[in-house]
Structures are given as structure tokens and as C-alpha cells.
Amino acid sequence: RKESREGVAEQLQRLATGLGAGILATCFNAPFDVAKSRIQQSKSGPNRRTTFGILLDILQQEGARALYKGFTPKAWRMGVGGAVSFATFDFAHGSLQALGK
């Protein structure tokens, strides 16, 4: 029974680690996602401006918070995806190791 609890604790730790990794990744990715969305929504046709130029414009005109519009749903999506990815990788890795023994 103790081994079962330790196994559950390890799985919960992996899920939490994956969730945290996904949320942390979103912290770095969110501004670029906002810039991408602005480029896609641009009505001026093909635009030769750089991503960093668009990020700077958003920062100057709307402030730093605008770079993180839609952060919460993105963070949850990436967090849950990270948790599932970590758990799936661990399961597959353990299964393949068991086959090799």
C-alpha cells in the first residue's frame, strides 16, 4: 500500500511539474503570440515590419499588460498540455524499459 501511495505521489509531482513548465513557457511565449495575432489581423496586407517592432509598438502604445492579453486561457492550455505530456512520456518510458528487461 505504501508503494502505491508513493507511485501516486510521483505521478502527481510529474503532473504538477508539467503544469508549471507549461505555464512558465507561456510567460515567455505570450508576447510573441500577441504580436503574431496582430500581424494576422493586420488589414494593411503583407507587412514587412519585424516582430520586435510590433512588440515595441504595443509596449509604447498600450503598455506592458497588453503583451499578455489572453494569458490565462493560454497558460491553462499550455499547463494542462505540459502535464499530460510529462505523464505520457513517463508512462511510455516506463513501459519501454519494462519491455527491455
C-alpha positions as a Markdown table, in Angstrom:
| # | Residue | x | y | z |
|---|---|---|---|---|
| 1 | Arg | 0.0 | 0.0 | 0.0 |
| 2 | Lys | 2.9 | 2.4 | 0.8 |
| 3 | Glu | 4.3 | 1.7 | -2.7 |
| 4 | Ser | 1.0 | 2.6 | -4.2 |
| 5 | Arg | 0.9 | 5.9 | -2.4 |
| 6 | Glu | 4.5 | 6.7 | -3.4 |
| 7 | Gly | 3.6 | 5.9 | -7.1 |
| 8 | Val | 0.6 | 8.3 | -6.9 |
| 9 | Ala | 2.7 | 11.0 | -5.3 |
| 10 | Glu | 5.3 | 10.6 | -8.1 |
| 11 | Gln | 2.6 | 10.9 | -10.7 |
| 12 | Leu | 1.1 | 14.0 | -9.0 |
| 13 | Gln | 4.6 | 15.5 | -8.9 |
| 14 | Arg | 5.1 | 14.9 | -12.6 |
| 15 | Leu | 1.7 | 16.4 | -13.4 |
| 16 | Ala | 2.5 | 19.5 | -11.3 |
| 17 | Thr | 5.9 | 19.8 | -12.9 |
| 18 | Gly | 4.4 | 19.6 | -16.4 |
| 19 | Leu | 1.7 | 22.1 | -15.4 |
| 20 | Gly | 4.3 | 24.5 | -14.1 |
| 21 | Ala | 6.5 | 24.1 | -17.1 |
| 22 | Gly | 3.6 | 24.9 | -19.4 |
| 23 | Ile | 2.7 | 28.0 | -17.5 |
| 24 | Leu | 6.3 | 29.2 | -17.3 |
| 25 | Ala | 6.6 | 28.7 | -21.1 |
| 26 | Thr | 3.5 | 30.8 | -21.6 |
| 27 | Cys | 5.1 | 33.6 | -19.6 |
| 28 | Phe | 7.9 | 33.8 | -22.3 |
| 29 | Asn | 5.7 | 33.0 | -25.3 |
| 30 | Ala | 2.7 | 35.2 | -24.7 |
| 31 | Pro | 4.1 | 38.5 | -26.0 |
| 32 | Phe | 5.1 | 36.8 | -29.3 |
| 33 | Asp | 1.7 | 35.2 | -29.6 |
| 34 | Val | 0.1 | 38.7 | -29.2 |
| 35 | Ala | 2.4 | 40.0 | -31.9 |
| 36 | Lys | 1.6 | 37.1 | -34.2 |
| 37 | Ser | -2.2 | 37.8 | -33.7 |
| 38 | Arg | -1.7 | 41.4 | -34.5 |
| 39 | Ile | 0.2 | 40.5 | -37.7 |
| 40 | Gln | -2.6 | 38.1 | -38.7 |
| 41 | Gln | -5.3 | 40.7 | -38.0 |
| 42 | Ser | -3.5 | 43.4 | -39.9 |
| 43 | Lys | -5.7 | 44.8 | -42.7 |
| 44 | Ser | -2.7 | 46.5 | -44.4 |
| 45 | Gly | -1.8 | 43.4 | -46.3 |
| 46 | Pro | 1.7 | 41.9 | -46.3 |
| 47 | Asn | 3.6 | 43.7 | -43.7 |
| 48 | Arg | 7.4 | 43.9 | -43.6 |
| 49 | Arg | 7.6 | 45.1 | -40.0 |
| 50 | Thr | 9.6 | 43.0 | -37.6 |
| 51 | Thr | 8.1 | 41.1 | -34.7 |
| 52 | Phe | 10.2 | 43.1 | -32.3 |
| 53 | Gly | 9.0 | 46.3 | -33.9 |
| 54 | Ile | 5.4 | 45.3 | -33.3 |
| 55 | Leu | 6.2 | 44.3 | -29.7 |
| 56 | Leu | 7.8 | 47.7 | -29.1 |
| 57 | Asp | 4.7 | 49.5 | -30.6 |
| 58 | Ile | 2.4 | 47.5 | -28.4 |
| 59 | Leu | 4.5 | 48.3 | -25.4 |
| 60 | Gln | 4.7 | 52.0 | -26.1 |
| 61 | Gln | 1.0 | 52.5 | -27.2 |
| 62 | Glu | -0.8 | 50.1 | -24.8 |
| 63 | Gly | 1.6 | 49.2 | -22.0 |
| 64 | Ala | 3.2 | 46.0 | -20.8 |
| 65 | Arg | -0.1 | 44.4 | -19.8 |
| 66 | Ala | -1.2 | 44.4 | -23.5 |
| 67 | Leu | 1.6 | 42.0 | -24.2 |
| 68 | Tyr | -0.2 | 39.4 | -22.0 |
| 69 | Lys | -3.7 | 39.7 | -23.4 |
| 70 | Gly | -5.4 | 36.3 | -23.2 |
| 71 | Phe | -2.7 | 35.0 | -20.8 |
| 72 | Thr | -5.0 | 33.0 | -18.5 |
| 73 | Pro | -6.6 | 30.7 | -21.1 |
| 74 | Lys | -3.2 | 30.2 | -22.9 |
| 75 | Ala | -1.5 | 29.4 | -19.6 |
| 76 | Trp | -4.1 | 26.8 | -18.7 |
| 77 | Arg | -4.0 | 25.3 | -22.1 |
| 78 | Met | -0.2 | 25.0 | -22.1 |
| 79 | Gly | -0.1 | 24.0 | -18.5 |
| 80 | Val | -2.6 | 21.1 | -19.0 |
| 81 | Gly | -0.8 | 20.1 | -22.2 |
| 82 | Gly | 2.6 | 20.1 | -20.3 |
| 83 | Ala | 1.1 | 18.0 | -17.5 |
| 84 | Val | -0.3 | 15.4 | -20.0 |
| 85 | Ser | 2.9 | 15.4 | -22.0 |
| 86 | Phe | 5.1 | 14.7 | -18.9 |
| 87 | Ala | 2.8 | 12.0 | -17.7 |
| 88 | Thr | 2.5 | 10.4 | -21.1 |
| 89 | Phe | 6.3 | 10.5 | -21.6 |
| 90 | Asp | 6.9 | 8.9 | -18.2 |
| 91 | Phe | 4.3 | 6.2 | -18.8 |
| 92 | Ala | 5.8 | 5.4 | -22.3 |
| 93 | His | 9.4 | 5.4 | -20.9 |
| 94 | Gly | 8.5 | 3.1 | -18.1 |
| 95 | Ser | 6.6 | 0.7 | -20.4 |
| 96 | Leu | 9.6 | 0.6 | -22.8 |
| 97 | Gln | 12.0 | 0.0 | -20.0 |
| 98 | Ala | 9.8 | -2.9 | -18.7 |
| 99 | Leu | 9.9 | -4.5 | -22.2 |
| 100 | Gly | 13.6 | -4.3 | -22.3 |
| 101 | Lys | 14.1 | -6.2 | -19.0 |
